[in-house]
């Protein structure tokens, strides 16, 4: 099936209307908007599976939102979404389908789903889904074996980017669901300090190394994997089959490395979308097979919401369009993410890859330079820590940064007093950003009218985390789709890899021929005794 033809956003009629709306919107004031509309909270909030979103403290009115829905329509976002779910090769620069949603699809649901049953791709998808579930079952059975194996006390995941950030973030986020008795370590950096620090804490006979790499060629992961194996052998370790497993699409390379326990996945799973695949094995070992299935089910519920909710009630779509509004019409260049739950400590790092590796692109699908901005800079720290670091700038700095609060209603501890204080602080920060403090004068003046979103979860569980992450994936899809870029490739990471390969031998030889003056100068200093 041919990909749907879509118009580039800046060439649609509604783009100009949005530009006009942004000029008028310069006078938009959140405080007046609430005063004028007692229903604003209701109108600008949205329930989705496991997530309630308050969008009302954003610099947007009903008319602008309607224009944004029209933009999505004119850019063919819904057809593009359907093409993704149908397994078409929407990652055009790599000629690959984008089917991480299939990884969380229940085994039997394709039968009742006509989108999966009407065209020739349908049969392939049915086969793919069968393979997905066979692999999932095998991986979860292995996870249960490891969980039951009291002799394994430490699990060391060696991977980087999508083969590290997702599992690391999720294992930490779900720490309350982790069965005691196992420690989890994540090694990503080629900087040997990281692996060395972990190896000091573990013993060969009680450690399982998971070598996680989609390609099984990534320099950092291969370097760490080789060092881990050398260390294992030097410690007298012999049973590699028991102590090493590989999570990869390149099973042949893992076998060549000497690893026989392997869990595969497919080229249609992007690295930053891979924690739902075999790359999620550390999560499954941590929370168990049932927990991992709940995690997938939460994400699937959000997939169904994204596929079927009308635009006006479609949370990922509304968030993605808000991102476009801020980036292209209001002129904001970043978004801060503030999880008010310390277990979500690594969420900002995970979302950085998701947003910035997906949408940090400067050309359209035909390779032409874009005349408008794409991915914002994403950054953040858990609350309340951020309040005592950079929130000063958010309240009184010269730049306005929309803040996305993630708030969890029910705590998983019983220490009295803490949770109400945490929640009060989240609400107070959002309130202070919006209301400011008028007429205090000079240094104590808070301008207010600074936007924020609150994403509210009942509780942090495997299912709600799954839904929250799928929500973020689909909002990134939405903005990338409007911008008409390939959100699923990552050519921008290649050049540095090539140059590092050239520089490494020069550190030995001292050869600076052909290098720029700065690199040559630094190389010289690094070689000085
Ligand atoms: O940084 C580029 C990248 O390809 C990411 O997209 C990916 O998540 C990471 O490297 C790791 O790749 P692999 O899983 O193949 O080792």
Boltz pocket constraint, residues with backbone or C-beta under 6 A from the ligand:
constraints:
  - pocket:
      binder: B
      contacts: [[A, 160], [A, 161], [A, 162], [A, 163], [A, 212], [A, 213], [A, 214], [A, 215], [A, 216], [A, 217], [A, 218], [A, 221], [A, 271], [A, 272], [A, 357], [A, 490], [A, 493]]
      max_distance: 6.0
